[in-house]
Amino acid sequence: MAIDQKFAGYVTIANEIKADAKQAITDLHALNIKTMMLSGDKQSVVNKDGSITYHPDEQGNTIPDFSHRN
């Protein structure tokens, strides 16, 4: 953010993990369904979120590739 064209600070926004996310992932793993967390967030954010949901496979900094679209 800027005030009078000078840096004044920044704002961060975070999504909250749904309360039932951990259980949903646990249930999928119990069915031998492999899961992976993909996010456009920074890797450090993804690491934190993955540890909350016990996600062993996580990848941050992902950006969709829409170059194949017209």
N, C-alpha and C positions, 0 to 999 in steps of 0.2 A: 504494500500500500504506500501511497505517497501523499504528502501534503505540500502544496505549493511546489510541485515538481521535485521534492526531496524525499528520499526513503524515510518512511516513518514506522515501518514494521511489516509483519506478514501474518497471514491467517492460515492455520492448518485445519483441515477437515478430515474426520475419520468416520468410517462406517462401523457400526456396532455389529458384532457377531451375534446372530440370533441364538437365543437360549437353547434351542433344540439342535443346533448344528453339530455339536460334539456327539450326541446320541445318534443322529442320522448317519454320520460317518462311521461310527462304531457298528451300527446295524448293517451298513453296506459291506464293511470288512468281514463281518460274521458270515455274510453270504458269499465270501470270496470274490467280491467285486472290488477291483482296484480303483482307487480314487486319486485325483491329483488336483491341487489348487493352482489355478492360473489366474494371475492378476496383473493389471496395469500399474499397480502400486509399486513403490520402491521395494527392493528385496528385503530391506530391514523391516518394513511393515508386514510383508508377507511372512517373514520368519516368525514374527511375534504372533500373528493371527494363526499360523500353522501350529505353533506350540500350544495355543489355547484349544484348538480343535483336535490336537494329536494327529495332524496331517504329516505323514512322513515325506511325501513328495509335494514340493511347492516350488513355484517358479514365478518370480516377479518380473517387472519391467517388460511384460508382454504387450504387444500392440497388434491388433488384428490387421491382416493384409487384405485390403479390398481392391487391389490392383487388377484382379480378374474381372471386376464388374465394369459394365459399360456406363 
